[in-house]
């Protein structure tokens, strides 16, 4: 049977409509079941090195803790002593160095020492023992004539004079000064030295009453001390080395002319050495 052209066109249109409806249904089913999509894989996370963090790229280091400020962490030096025992004088009070010689005068050693001092144009201070002054007044006159200073060193080198009564101390000082002035009238005796450096407040006070300043020392080569096995040469060298090592500007140097021939030998070397480095003075 042959279809009319109108019916044929209708049938074709219907077929196209039916095909379109079937395609939409298939598409809708696919969107609900997900069968057309590939299986989902489990995501993995890593921090990309190129991705900047939220913190700044460079951070300033935290400031160090500030330590409390200290002006001086070193142990402070002890102040230098300005006085000797009981307020006696320790130094000359100037840059000048004073050489002092005790216990004389000595008939063997004092003349030799005076010659050395004169040769080197040096003035010194002689601390005189009264008994020796009485025996050798001529040497006291030579000491004074040389321009050297005079010092009272007690009548008989009494190491315990400071422990005696005020009257005994005063009598000893006056007796010694009288002997010195018997040899050198109107001699100026401005200084006093206690034997062994055994100063006490009482002895210093009485010396001051007599117009004398008490003098101690800064340098003591212990020239009076002789070891049993110490030779004369070794003793002389020890005195030289000690004086050289310890003498500084303003020092009062203790030595002895009485019964100390090695001391005289030592000063034959020391006087030129000291003169090059210090101004040598008699205590004024």
Number of C-alpha atoms within 10 A of each C-alpha: 3 5 8 9 9 8 10 12 12 11 12 10 12 12 11 10 11 10 11 11 10 10 10 11 10 10 11 10 11 13 11 8 9 10 10 9 9 7 8 6 6 6 5 5 6 5 8 8 7 6 7 10 10 6 7 8 7 6 7 6 6 6 6 6 6 6 6 6 7 6 6 7 7 6 6 7 6 6 6 6 9 11 15 17 16 16 17 24 20 21 24 21 14 11 15 19 26 28 22 26 22 22 24 24 30 23 16 13 19 25 16 16 20 20 12 19 18 12 12 12 13 21 21 22 25 29 27 30 26 27 18 22 26 18 13 16 18 15 20 26 18 15 22 18 10 17 14 21 22 25 28 29 25 27 22 16 18 15 14 12 22 19 14 12 12 15 9 13 18 17 14 20 21 18 15 24 25 17 22 27 17 16 18 18 11 9 16 16 18 18 24 26 27 25 21 11 15 17 24 16 12 16 26 23 18 18 22 15 11 17 14 20 22 27 27 27 22 21 21 16 20 16 21 16 10 12 8 6 8 12 11 14 11 14 20 21 16 17 23 21 13 15 21 15 11 13 18 17 17 20 23 27 24 20 25 25 28 22 17 18 18 21 27 22 19 20 20 18 14 17 18 15 13 16 14 9 12 17 15 22 21 19 23 10
